[in-house]
Amino acid sequence: MNEWYKSSYSENAAQCVELRHLPSRVQMRDTQNREDALLSFSAAEWTALVAVESGPGHTP
């Protein structure tokens, strides 16, 4: 998958991010400022971030 996509949880949200999966990285960008900033995570970094955000007390 090389295309940008937005979570189905944020379809109608004004403030959200888009993701794209590359062979060795996951990239994230702001939907309102697509050209300004880009975060890029290794597979290990992305897995750790998702684990923390999905942990106890997390509300999607």
PDBQT receptor file of N, H, CA, C and O in Angstrom, charges set to zero:
ATOM      1  N   MET A   1       0.851  -1.169   0.000  1.00  0.00    +0.000 N 
ATOM      2  CA  MET A   1       0.000   0.000   0.000  1.00  0.00    +0.000 C 
ATOM      3  C   MET A   1       0.901   1.237   0.000  1.00  0.00    +0.000 C 
ATOM      4  O   MET A   1       1.748   1.394   0.879  1.00  0.00    +0.000 OA
ATOM      5  N   ASN A   2       0.718   2.083  -0.957  1.00  0.00    +0.000 N 
ATOM      6  H   ASN A   2       0.030   1.955  -1.671  1.00  0.00    +0.000 HD
ATOM      7  CA  ASN A   2       1.559   3.263  -1.093  1.00  0.00    +0.000 C 
ATOM      8  C   ASN A   2       0.741   4.556  -1.095  1.00  0.00    +0.000 C 
ATOM      9  O   ASN A   2       1.303   5.649  -1.166  1.00  0.00    +0.000 OA
ATOM     10  N   GLU A   3      -0.573   4.430  -1.017  1.00  0.00    +0.000 N 
ATOM     11  H   GLU A   3      -1.030   3.542  -0.959  1.00  0.00    +0.000 HD
ATOM     12  CA  GLU A   3      -1.435   5.598  -1.074  1.00  0.00    +0.000 C 
ATOM     13  C   GLU A   3      -1.796   6.077   0.328  1.00  0.00    +0.000 C 
ATOM     14  O   GLU A   3      -1.831   5.293   1.276  1.00  0.00    +0.000 OA
ATOM     15  N   TRP A   4      -2.060   7.365   0.442  1.00  0.00    +0.000 N 
ATOM     16  H   TRP A   4      -2.032   8.002  -0.329  1.00  0.00    +0.000 HD
ATOM     17  CA  TRP A   4      -2.480   7.958   1.706  1.00  0.00    +0.000 C 
ATOM     18  C   TRP A   4      -3.921   7.548   1.991  1.00  0.00    +0.000 C 
ATOM     19  O   TRP A   4      -4.739   7.458   1.075  1.00  0.00    +0.000 OA
ATOM     20  N   TYR A   5      -4.229   7.301   3.262  1.00  0.00    +0.000 N 
ATOM     21  H   TYR A   5      -3.565   7.373   4.006  1.00  0.00    +0.000 HD
ATOM     22  CA  TYR A   5      -5.603   6.997   3.648  1.00  0.00    +0.000 C 
ATOM     23  C   TYR A   5      -5.901   7.589   5.022  1.00  0.00    +0.000 C 
ATOM     24  O   TYR A   5      -4.993   7.868   5.805  1.00  0.00    +0.000 OA
ATOM     25  N   LYS A   6      -7.160   7.771   5.293  1.00  0.00    +0.000 N 
ATOM     26  H   LYS A   6      -7.898   7.545   4.657  1.00  0.00    +0.000 HD
ATOM     27  CA  LYS A   6      -7.629   8.332   6.550  1.00  0.00    +0.000 C 
ATOM     28  C   LYS A   6      -8.440   7.253   7.263  1.00  0.00    +0.000 C 
ATOM     29  O   LYS A   6      -9.169   6.498   6.620  1.00  0.00    +0.000 OA
ATOM     30  N   SER A   7      -8.317   7.180   8.559  1.00  0.00    +0.000 N 
ATOM     31  H   SER A   7      -7.724   7.793   9.081  1.00  0.00    +0.000 HD
ATOM     32  CA  SER A   7      -9.058   6.209   9.342  1.00  0.00    +0.000 C 
ATOM     33  C   SER A   7     -10.559   6.395   9.180  1.00  0.00    +0.000 C 
ATOM     34  O   SER A   7     -11.042   7.520   9.047  1.00  0.00    +0.000 OA
ATOM     35  N   SER A   8     -11.279   5.309   9.191  1.00  0.00    +0.000 N 
ATOM     36  H   SER A   8     -10.887   4.395   9.299  1.00  0.00    +0.000 HD
ATOM     37  CA  SER A   8     -12.740   5.396   9.120  1.00  0.00    +0.000 C 
ATOM     38  C   SER A   8     -13.304   6.070  10.364  1.00  0.00    +0.000 C 
ATOM     39  O   SER A   8     -14.428   6.572  10.333  1.00  0.00    +0.000 OA
ATOM     40  N   TYR A   9     -12.542   6.092  11.462  1.00  0.00    +0.000 N 
ATOM     41  H   TYR A   9     -11.630   5.685  11.487  1.00  0.00    +0.000 HD
ATOM     42  CA  TYR A   9     -12.978   6.775  12.677  1.00  0.00    +0.000 C 
ATOM     43  C   TYR A   9     -12.965   8.287  12.519  1.00  0.00    +0.000 C 
ATOM     44  O   TYR A   9     -13.606   8.990  13.300  1.00  0.00    +0.000 OA
ATOM     45  N   SER A  10     -12.254   8.799  11.531  1.00  0.00    +0.000 N 
ATOM     46  H   SER A  10     -11.733   8.227  10.896  1.00  0.00    +0.000 HD
ATOM     47  CA  SER A  10     -12.129  10.250  11.375  1.00  0.00    +0.000 C 
ATOM     48  C   SER A  10     -12.736  10.770  10.078  1.00  0.00    +0.000 C 
ATOM     49  O   SER A  10     -12.383  11.858   9.626  1.00  0.00    +0.000 OA
ATOM     50  N   GLU A  11     -13.629  10.019   9.485  1.00  0.00    +0.000 N 
ATOM     51  H   GLU A  11     -13.915   9.135   9.852  1.00  0.00    +0.000 HD
ATOM     52  CA  GLU A  11     -14.226  10.425   8.211  1.00  0.00    +0.000 C 
ATOM     53  C   GLU A  11     -14.826  11.824   8.244  1.00  0.00    +0.000 C 
ATOM     54  O   GLU A  11     -14.643  12.588   7.296  1.00  0.00    +0.000 OA
ATOM     55  N   ASN A  12     -15.527  12.175   9.297  1.00  0.00    +0.000 N 
ATOM     56  H   ASN A  12     -15.675  11.554  10.068  1.00  0.00    +0.000 HD
ATOM     57  CA  ASN A  12     -16.188  13.468   9.363  1.00  0.00    +0.000 C 
ATOM     58  C   ASN A  12     -15.486  14.449  10.300  1.00  0.00    +0.000 C 
ATOM     59  O   ASN A  12     -16.033  15.511  10.599  1.00  0.00    +0.000 OA
ATOM     60  N   ALA A  13     -14.324  14.121  10.753  1.00  0.00    +0.000 N 
ATOM     61  H   ALA A  13     -13.880  13.258  10.510  1.00  0.00    +0.000 HD
ATOM     62  CA  ALA A  13     -13.600  14.980  11.688  1.00  0.00    +0.000 C 
ATOM     63  C   ALA A  13     -12.870  16.091  10.952  1.00  0.00    +0.000 C 
ATOM     64  O   ALA A  13     -12.353  15.898   9.852  1.00  0.00    +0.000 OA
ATOM     65  N   ALA A  14     -12.839  17.249  11.579  1.00  0.00    +0.000 N 
ATOM     66  H   ALA A  14     -13.259  17.406  12.472  1.00  0.00    +0.000 HD
ATOM     67  CA  ALA A  14     -12.148  18.387  10.971  1.00  0.00    +0.000 C 
ATOM     68  C   ALA A  14     -10.633  18.294  11.178  1.00  0.00    +0.000 C 
ATOM     69  O   ALA A  14      -9.858  18.787  10.358  1.00  0.00    +0.000 OA
ATOM     70  N   GLN A  15     -10.223  17.666  12.266  1.00  0.00    +0.000 N 
ATOM     71  H   GLN A  15     -10.853  17.265  12.932  1.00  0.00    +0.000 HD
ATOM     72  CA  GLN A  15      -8.802  17.556  12.572  1.00  0.00    +0.000 C 
ATOM     73  C   GLN A  15      -8.424  16.083  12.582  1.00  0.00    +0.000 C 
ATOM     74  O   GLN A  15      -8.795  15.343  13.493  1.00  0.00    +0.000 OA
ATOM     75  N   CYS A  16      -7.696  15.672  11.578  1.00  0.00    +0.000 N 
ATOM     76  H   CYS A  16      -7.395  16.273  10.838  1.00  0.00    +0.000 HD
ATOM     77  CA  CYS A  16      -7.289  14.277  11.520  1.00  0.00    +0.000 C 
ATOM     78  C   CYS A  16      -5.977  14.159  10.742  1.00  0.00    +0.000 C 
ATOM     79  O   CYS A  16      -5.450  15.139  10.218  1.00  0.00    +0.000 OA
ATOM     80  N   VAL A  17      -5.482  12.953  10.688  1.00  0.00    +0.000 N 
ATOM     81  H   VAL A  17      -5.911  12.157  11.115  1.00  0.00    +0.000 HD
ATOM     82  CA  VAL A  17      -4.240  12.689   9.972  1.00  0.00    +0.000 C 
ATOM     83  C   VAL A  17      -4.486  11.624   8.920  1.00  0.00    +0.000 C 
ATOM     84  O   VAL A  17      -5.477  10.896   8.965  1.00  0.00    +0.000 OA
ATOM     85  N   GLU A  18      -3.572  11.549   7.984  1.00  0.00    +0.000 N 
ATOM     86  H   GLU A  18      -2.766  12.141   7.948  1.00  0.00    +0.000 HD
ATOM     87  CA  GLU A  18      -3.580  10.506   6.968  1.00  0.00    +0.000 C 
ATOM     88  C   GLU A  18      -2.324   9.666   7.141  1.00  0.00    +0.000 C 
ATOM     89  O   GLU A  18      -1.292  10.156   7.598  1.00  0.00    +0.000 OA
ATOM     90  N   LEU A  19      -2.424   8.414   6.776  1.00  0.00    +0.000 N 
ATOM     91  H   LEU A  19      -3.262   8.015   6.405  1.00  0.00    +0.000 HD
ATOM     92  CA  LEU A  19      -1.297   7.487   6.881  1.00  0.00    +0.000 C 
ATOM     93  C   LEU A  19      -1.018   6.852   5.535  1.00  0.00    +0.000 C 
ATOM     94  O   LEU A  19      -1.889   6.771   4.669  1.00  0.00    +0.000 OA
ATOM     95  N   ARG A  20       0.203   6.410   5.384  1.00  0.00    +0.000 N 
ATOM     96  H   ARG A  20       0.910   6.476   6.087  1.00  0.00    +0.000 HD
ATOM     97  CA  ARG A  20       0.526   5.517   4.270  1.00  0.00    +0.000 C 
ATOM     98  C   ARG A  20       1.617   4.574   4.731  1.00  0.00    +0.000 C 
ATOM     99  O   ARG A  20       2.537   4.948   5.460  1.00  0.00    +0.000 OA
ATOM    100  N   HIS A  21       1.483   3.340   4.283  1.00  0.00    +0.000 N 
ATOM    101  H   HIS A  21       0.737   3.036   3.692  1.00  0.00    +0.000 HD
ATOM    102  CA  HIS A  21       2.433   2.291   4.639  1.00  0.00    +0.000 C 
ATOM    103  C   HIS A  21       3.389   2.084   3.475  1.00  0.00    +0.000 C 
ATOM    104  O   HIS A  21       2.975   1.827   2.344  1.00  0.00    +0.000 OA
ATOM    105  N   LEU A  22       4.666   2.201   3.773  1.00  0.00    +0.000 N 
ATOM    106  H   LEU A  22       5.002   2.410   4.692  1.00  0.00    +0.000 HD
ATOM    107  CA  LEU A  22       5.723   1.931   2.806  1.00  0.00    +0.000 C 
ATOM    108  C   LEU A  22       6.394   0.617   3.211  1.00  0.00    +0.000 C 
ATOM    109  O   LEU A  22       6.106   0.105   4.293  1.00  0.00    +0.000 OA
ATOM    110  N   PRO A  23       7.260   0.064   2.400  1.00  0.00    +0.000 N 
ATOM    111  CA  PRO A  23       7.864  -1.225   2.738  1.00  0.00    +0.000 C 
ATOM    112  C   PRO A  23       8.529  -1.272   4.121  1.00  0.00    +0.000 C 
ATOM    113  O   PRO A  23       8.429  -2.289   4.807  1.00  0.00    +0.000 OA
ATOM    114  N   SER A  24       9.189  -0.217   4.537  1.00  0.00    +0.000 N 
ATOM    115  H   SER A  24       9.270   0.609   3.980  1.00  0.00    +0.000 HD
ATOM    116  CA  SER A  24       9.871  -0.262   5.839  1.00  0.00    +0.000 C 
ATOM    117  C   SER A  24       9.482   0.884   6.771  1.00  0.00    +0.000 C 
ATOM    118  O   SER A  24      10.100   1.061   7.820  1.00  0.00    +0.000 OA
ATOM    119  N   ARG A  25       8.461   1.665   6.400  1.00  0.00    +0.000 N 
ATOM    120  H   ARG A  25       7.959   1.521   5.547  1.00  0.00    +0.000 HD
ATOM    121  CA  ARG A  25       8.082   2.824   7.207  1.00  0.00    +0.000 C 
ATOM    122  C   ARG A  25       6.577   3.044   7.161  1.00  0.00    +0.000 C 
ATOM    123  O   ARG A  25       5.881   2.568   6.264  1.00  0.00    +0.000 OA
ATOM    124  N   VAL A  26       6.105   3.775   8.149  1.00  0.00    +0.000 N 
ATOM    125  H   VAL A  26       6.670   4.161   8.878  1.00  0.00    +0.000 HD
ATOM    126  CA  VAL A  26       4.739   4.291   8.141  1.00  0.00    +0.000 C 
ATOM    127  C   VAL A  26       4.872   5.806   8.221  1.00  0.00    +0.000 C 
ATOM    128  O   VAL A  26       5.593   6.330   9.070  1.00  0.00    +0.000 OA
ATOM    129  N   GLN A  27       4.179   6.501   7.340  1.00  0.00    +0.000 N 
ATOM    130  H   GLN A  27       3.593   6.076   6.650  1.00  0.00    +0.000 HD
ATOM    131  CA  GLN A  27       4.247   7.963   7.327  1.00  0.00    +0.000 C 
ATOM    132  C   GLN A  27       2.888   8.539   7.714  1.00  0.00    +0.000 C 
ATOM    133  O   GLN A  27       1.842   7.964   7.414  1.00  0.00    +0.000 OA
ATOM    134  N   MET A  28       2.929   9.692   8.387  1.00  0.00    +0.000 N 
ATOM    135  H   MET A  28       3.778  10.159   8.631  1.00  0.00    +0.000 HD
ATOM    136  CA  MET A  28       1.725  10.361   8.857  1.00  0.00    +0.000 C 
ATOM    137  C   MET A  28       1.809  11.835   8.484  1.00  0.00    +0.000 C 
ATOM    138  O   MET A  28       2.876  12.445   8.560  1.00  0.00    +0.000 OA
ATOM    139  N   ARG A  29       0.659  12.409   8.073  1.00  0.00    +0.000 N 
ATOM    140  H   ARG A  29      -0.208  11.913   8.011  1.00  0.00    +0.000 HD
ATOM    141  CA  ARG A  29       0.623  13.832   7.767  1.00  0.00    +0.000 C 
ATOM    142  C   ARG A  29      -0.733  14.405   8.189  1.00  0.00    +0.000 C 
ATOM    143  O   ARG A  29      -1.717  13.678   8.327  1.00  0.00    +0.000 OA
ATOM    144  N   ASP A  30      -0.758  15.698   8.386  1.00  0.00    +0.000 N 
ATOM    145  H   ASP A  30       0.041  16.289   8.274  1.00  0.00    +0.000 HD
ATOM    146  CA  ASP A  30      -1.963  16.436   8.744  1.00  0.00    +0.000 C 
ATOM    147  C   ASP A  30      -2.791  16.650   7.482  1.00  0.00    +0.000 C 
ATOM    148  O   ASP A  30      -2.252  17.079   6.462  1.00  0.00    +0.000 OA
ATOM    149  N   THR A  31      -4.079  16.363   7.529  1.00  0.00    +0.000 N 
ATOM    150  H   THR A  31      -4.517  16.015   8.358  1.00  0.00    +0.000 HD
ATOM    151  CA  THR A  31      -4.910  16.526   6.342  1.00  0.00    +0.000 C 
ATOM    152  C   THR A  31      -5.104  17.982   5.953  1.00  0.00    +0.000 C 
ATOM    153  O   THR A  31      -5.408  18.274   4.796  1.00  0.00    +0.000 OA
ATOM    154  N   GLN A  32      -4.934  18.897   6.894  1.00  0.00    +0.000 N 
ATOM    155  H   GLN A  32      -4.687  18.659   7.833  1.00  0.00    +0.000 HD
ATOM    156  CA  GLN A  32      -5.112  20.313   6.586  1.00  0.00    +0.000 C 
ATOM    157  C   GLN A  32      -3.817  20.975   6.120  1.00  0.00    +0.000 C 
ATOM    158  O   GLN A  32      -3.851  22.062   5.543  1.00  0.00    +0.000 OA
ATOM    159  N   ASN A  33      -2.685  20.336   6.364  1.00  0.00    +0.000 N 
ATOM    160  H   ASN A  33      -2.657  19.453   6.833  1.00  0.00    +0.000 HD
ATOM    161  CA  ASN A  33      -1.380  20.876   5.967  1.00  0.00    +0.000 C 
ATOM    162  C   ASN A  33      -0.535  19.779   5.332  1.00  0.00    +0.000 C 
ATOM    163  O   ASN A  33       0.555  19.469   5.812  1.00  0.00    +0.000 OA
ATOM    164  N   ARG A  34      -1.027  19.213   4.287  1.00  0.00    +0.000 N 
ATOM    165  H   ARG A  34      -1.913  19.465   3.897  1.00  0.00    +0.000 HD
ATOM    166  CA  ARG A  34      -0.374  18.048   3.679  1.00  0.00    +0.000 C 
ATOM    167  C   ARG A  34       1.048  18.305   3.210  1.00  0.00    +0.000 C 
ATOM    168  O   ARG A  34       1.880  17.398   3.242  1.00  0.00    +0.000 OA
ATOM    169  N   GLU A  35       1.336  19.503   2.782  1.00  0.00    +0.000 N 
ATOM    170  H   GLU A  35       0.660  20.239   2.755  1.00  0.00    +0.000 HD
ATOM    171  CA  GLU A  35       2.669  19.804   2.247  1.00  0.00    +0.000 C 
ATOM    172  C   GLU A  35       3.648  20.297   3.304  1.00  0.00    +0.000 C 
ATOM    173  O   GLU A  35       4.852  20.348   3.053  1.00  0.00    +0.000 OA
ATOM    174  N   ASP A  36       3.150  20.661   4.482  1.00  0.00    +0.000 N 
ATOM    175  H   ASP A  36       2.172  20.619   4.687  1.00  0.00    +0.000 HD
ATOM    176  CA  ASP A  36       4.005  21.292   5.489  1.00  0.00    +0.000 C 
ATOM    177  C   ASP A  36       4.833  20.327   6.325  1.00  0.00    +0.000 C 
ATOM    178  O   ASP A  36       6.019  20.571   6.550  1.00  0.00    +0.000 OA
ATOM    179  N   ALA A  37       4.241  19.257   6.780  1.00  0.00    +0.000 N 
ATOM    180  H   ALA A  37       3.278  19.060   6.597  1.00  0.00    +0.000 HD
ATOM    181  CA  ALA A  37       4.952  18.384   7.712  1.00  0.00    +0.000 C 
ATOM    182  C   ALA A  37       4.628  16.927   7.430  1.00  0.00    +0.000 C 
ATOM    183  O   ALA A  37       3.542  16.586   6.961  1.00  0.00    +0.000 OA
ATOM    184  N   LEU A  38       5.582  16.097   7.723  1.00  0.00    +0.000 N 
ATOM    185  H   LEU A  38       6.464  16.374   8.104  1.00  0.00    +0.000 HD
ATOM    186  CA  LEU A  38       5.436  14.664   7.523  1.00  0.00    +0.000 C 
ATOM    187  C   LEU A  38       6.205  13.966   8.633  1.00  0.00    +0.000 C 
ATOM    188  O   LEU A  38       7.378  14.260   8.865  1.00  0.00    +0.000 OA
ATOM    189  N   LEU A  39       5.550  13.050   9.310  1.00  0.00    +0.000 N 
ATOM    190  H   LEU A  39       4.598  12.812   9.121  1.00  0.00    +0.000 HD
ATOM    191  CA  LEU A  39       6.232  12.222  10.294  1.00  0.00    +0.000 C 
ATOM    192  C   LEU A  39       6.465  10.858   9.672  1.00  0.00    +0.000 C 
ATOM    193  O   LEU A  39       5.603  10.335   8.965  1.00  0.00    +0.000 OA
ATOM    194  N   SER A  40       7.614  10.290   9.930  1.00  0.00    +0.000 N 
ATOM    195  H   SER A  40       8.314  10.715  10.504  1.00  0.00    +0.000 HD
ATOM    196  CA  SER A  40       7.955   8.997   9.362  1.00  0.00    +0.000 C 
ATOM    197  C   SER A  40       8.459   8.090  10.481  1.00  0.00    +0.000 C 
ATOM    198  O   SER A  40       9.366   8.457  11.228  1.00  0.00    +0.000 OA
ATOM    199  N   PHE A  41       7.861   6.902  10.591  1.00  0.00    +0.000 N 
ATOM    200  H   PHE A  41       7.124   6.604   9.984  1.00  0.00    +0.000 HD
ATOM    201  CA  PHE A  41       8.185   5.968  11.664  1.00  0.00    +0.000 C 
ATOM    202  C   PHE A  41       8.690   4.656  11.097  1.00  0.00    +0.000 C 
ATOM    203  O   PHE A  41       8.185   4.172  10.083  1.00  0.00    +0.000 OA
ATOM    204  N   SER A  42       9.686   4.082  11.751  1.00  0.00    +0.000 N 
ATOM    205  H   SER A  42      10.096   4.475  12.574  1.00  0.00    +0.000 HD
ATOM    206  CA  SER A  42      10.095   2.718  11.389  1.00  0.00    +0.000 C 
ATOM    207  C   SER A  42       8.990   1.778  11.851  1.00  0.00    +0.000 C 
ATOM    208  O   SER A  42       8.104   2.179  12.605  1.00  0.00    +0.000 OA
ATOM    209  N   ALA A  43       9.040   0.535  11.403  1.00  0.00    +0.000 N 
ATOM    210  H   ALA A  43       9.760   0.209  10.790  1.00  0.00    +0.000 HD
ATOM    211  CA  ALA A  43       8.026  -0.436  11.805  1.00  0.00    +0.000 C 
ATOM    212  C   ALA A  43       8.007  -0.607  13.319  1.00  0.00    +0.000 C 
ATOM    213  O   ALA A  43       6.932  -0.695  13.913  1.00  0.00    +0.000 OA
ATOM    214  N   ALA A  44       9.170  -0.654  13.950  1.00  0.00    +0.000 N 
ATOM    215  H   ALA A  44      10.043  -0.582  13.467  1.00  0.00    +0.000 HD
ATOM    216  CA  ALA A  44       9.251  -0.812  15.405  1.00  0.00    +0.000 C 
ATOM    217  C   ALA A  44       8.679   0.409  16.128  1.00  0.00    +0.000 C 
ATOM    218  O   ALA A  44       7.967   0.265  17.122  1.00  0.00    +0.000 OA
ATOM    219  N   GLU A  45       8.987   1.603  15.634  1.00  0.00    +0.000 N 
ATOM    220  H   GLU A  45       9.565   1.720  14.827  1.00  0.00    +0.000 HD
ATOM    221  CA  GLU A  45       8.453   2.823  16.242  1.00  0.00    +0.000 C 
ATOM    222  C   GLU A  45       6.934   2.875  16.122  1.00  0.00    +0.000 C 
ATOM    223  O   GLU A  45       6.242   3.233  17.075  1.00  0.00    +0.000 OA
ATOM    224  N   TRP A  46       6.421   2.519  14.951  1.00  0.00    +0.000 N 
ATOM    225  H   TRP A  46       6.983   2.229  14.176  1.00  0.00    +0.000 HD
ATOM    226  CA  TRP A  46       4.970   2.541  14.728  1.00  0.00    +0.000 C 
ATOM    227  C   TRP A  46       4.272   1.537  15.641  1.00  0.00    +0.000 C 
ATOM    228  O   TRP A  46       3.236   1.849  16.229  1.00  0.00    +0.000 OA
ATOM    229  N   THR A  47       4.824   0.348  15.759  1.00  0.00    +0.000 N 
ATOM    230  H   THR A  47       5.665   0.095  15.281  1.00  0.00    +0.000 HD
ATOM    231  CA  THR A  47       4.249  -0.675  16.627  1.00  0.00    +0.000 C 
ATOM    232  C   THR A  47       4.210  -0.200  18.073  1.00  0.00    +0.000 C 
ATOM    233  O   THR A  47       3.216  -0.412  18.767  1.00  0.00    +0.000 OA
ATOM    234  N   ALA A  48       5.283   0.441  18.534  1.00  0.00    +0.000 N 
ATOM    235  H   ALA A  48       6.091   0.613  17.970  1.00  0.00    +0.000 HD
ATOM    236  CA  ALA A  48       5.330   0.964  19.902  1.00  0.00    +0.000 C 
ATOM    237  C   ALA A  48       4.306   2.077  20.100  1.00  0.00    +0.000 C 
ATOM    238  O   ALA A  48       3.635   2.113  21.131  1.00  0.00    +0.000 OA
ATOM    239  N   LEU A  49       4.173   2.975  19.143  1.00  0.00    +0.000 N 
ATOM    240  H   LEU A  49       4.718   2.945  18.305  1.00  0.00    +0.000 HD
ATOM    241  CA  LEU A  49       3.204   4.066  19.238  1.00  0.00    +0.000 C 
ATOM    242  C   LEU A  49       1.780   3.522  19.315  1.00  0.00    +0.000 C 
ATOM    243  O   LEU A  49       0.995   3.962  20.155  1.00  0.00    +0.000 OA
ATOM    244  N   VAL A  50       1.448   2.589  18.464  1.00  0.00    +0.000 N 
ATOM    245  H   VAL A  50       2.085   2.232  17.782  1.00  0.00    +0.000 HD
ATOM    246  CA  VAL A  50       0.108   2.015  18.462  1.00  0.00    +0.000 C 
ATOM    247  C   VAL A  50      -0.151   1.284  19.774  1.00  0.00    +0.000 C 
ATOM    248  O   VAL A  50      -1.257   1.362  20.309  1.00  0.00    +0.000 OA
ATOM    249  N   ALA A  51       0.837   0.579  20.299  1.00  0.00    +0.000 N 
ATOM    250  H   ALA A  51       1.735   0.515  19.864  1.00  0.00    +0.000 HD
ATOM    251  CA  ALA A  51       0.671  -0.138  21.568  1.00  0.00    +0.000 C 
ATOM    252  C   ALA A  51       0.386   0.830  22.715  1.00  0.00    +0.000 C 
ATOM    253  O   ALA A  51      -0.479   0.561  23.549  1.00  0.00    +0.000 OA
ATOM    254  N   VAL A  52       1.096   1.942  22.765  1.00  0.00    +0.000 N 
ATOM    255  H   VAL A  52       1.798   2.160  22.087  1.00  0.00    +0.000 HD
ATOM    256  CA  VAL A  52       0.880   2.935  23.818  1.00  0.00    +0.000 C 
ATOM    257  C   VAL A  52      -0.494   3.571  23.683  1.00  0.00    +0.000 C 
ATOM    258  O   VAL A  52      -1.214   3.714  24.672  1.00  0.00    +0.000 OA
ATOM    259  N   GLU A  53      -0.860   3.951  22.468  1.00  0.00    +0.000 N 
ATOM    260  H   GLU A  53      -0.276   3.835  21.665  1.00  0.00    +0.000 HD
ATOM    261  CA  GLU A  53      -2.142   4.629  22.230  1.00  0.00    +0.000 C 
ATOM    262  C   GLU A  53      -3.331   3.690  22.377  1.00  0.00    +0.000 C 
ATOM    263  O   GLU A  53      -4.450   4.154  22.593  1.00  0.00    +0.000 OA
ATOM    264  N   SER A  54      -3.122   2.400  22.268  1.00  0.00    +0.000 N 
ATOM    265  H   SER A  54      -2.213   2.023  22.093  1.00  0.00    +0.000 HD
ATOM    266  CA  SER A  54      -4.209   1.430  22.382  1.00  0.00    +0.000 C 
ATOM    267  C   SER A  54      -4.310   0.814  23.768  1.00  0.00    +0.000 C 
ATOM    268  O   SER A  54      -5.157  -0.042  24.025  1.00  0.00    +0.000 OA
ATOM    269  N   GLY A  55      -3.432   1.264  24.656  1.00  0.00    +0.000 N 
ATOM    270  H   GLY A  55      -2.744   1.959  24.447  1.00  0.00    +0.000 HD
ATOM    271  CA  GLY A  55      -3.365   0.681  25.992  1.00  0.00    +0.000 C 
ATOM    272  C   GLY A  55      -4.523   1.041  26.889  1.00  0.00    +0.000 C 
ATOM    273  O   GLY A  55      -5.481   1.674  26.445  1.00  0.00    +0.000 OA
ATOM    274  N   PRO A  56      -4.450   0.647  28.148  1.00  0.00    +0.000 N 
ATOM    275  CA  PRO A  56      -5.517   0.908  29.120  1.00  0.00    +0.000 C 
ATOM    276  C   PRO A  56      -5.845   2.404  29.219  1.00  0.00    +0.000 C 
ATOM    277  O   PRO A  56      -4.954   3.253  29.228  1.00  0.00    +0.000 OA
ATOM    278  N   GLY A  57      -7.111   2.692  29.289  1.00  0.00    +0.000 N 
ATOM    279  H   GLY A  57      -7.835   2.003  29.281  1.00  0.00    +0.000 HD
ATOM    280  CA  GLY A  57      -7.540   4.072  29.423  1.00  0.00    +0.000 C 
ATOM    281  C   GLY A  57      -7.648   4.843  28.123  1.00  0.00    +0.000 C 
ATOM    282  O   GLY A  57      -8.059   6.003  28.123  1.00  0.00    +0.000 OA
ATOM    283  N   HIS A  58      -7.287   4.218  27.020  1.00  0.00    +0.000 N 
ATOM    284  H   HIS A  58      -6.953   3.275  27.020  1.00  0.00    +0.000 HD
ATOM    285  CA  HIS A  58      -7.344   4.888  25.719  1.00  0.00    +0.000 C 
ATOM    286  C   HIS A  58      -8.781   4.920  25.194  1.00  0.00    +0.000 C 
ATOM    287  O   HIS A  58      -9.493   3.916  25.238  1.00  0.00    +0.000 OA
ATOM    288  N   THR A  59      -9.188   6.066  24.709  1.00  0.00    +0.000 N 
ATOM    289  H   THR A  59      -8.610   6.881  24.673  1.00  0.00    +0.000 HD
ATOM    290  CA  THR A  59     -10.514   6.206  24.105  1.00  0.00    +0.000 C 
ATOM    291  C   THR A  59     -10.343   6.593  22.654  1.00  0.00    +0.000 C 
ATOM    292  O   THR A  59      -9.837   7.677  22.362  1.00  0.00    +0.000 OA
ATOM    293  N   PRO A  60     -10.756   5.726  21.730  1.00  0.00    +0.000 N 
ATOM    294  CA  PRO A  60     -10.576   6.054  20.295  1.00  0.00    +0.000 C 
ATOM    295  C   PRO A  60     -11.427   7.226  19.862  1.00  0.00    +0.000 C 
ATOM    296  O   PRO A  60     -11.389   7.619  18.696  1.00  0.00    +0.000 OA
TER     297      PRO A  60
